[in-house]
């Protein structure tokens, strides 16, 4: 298992967190997503290393930006 934390900008509420969670969970290999709205931290647990481009695309599909 791999756990990686990313920073997402633009989230302001639980609905934002739900949107990001839904999109990131759809990436193959993702087993869990935890979002902390105040800090923008999105922690992704996966079976192996994920491509940052895949995570960025999922976050952008939800309407937000991955900054780190």
Helices and strands as residue ranges (DSSP letters): E 2-9, H 14-25, E 30-36, E 41-46, H 52-61, E 65-66
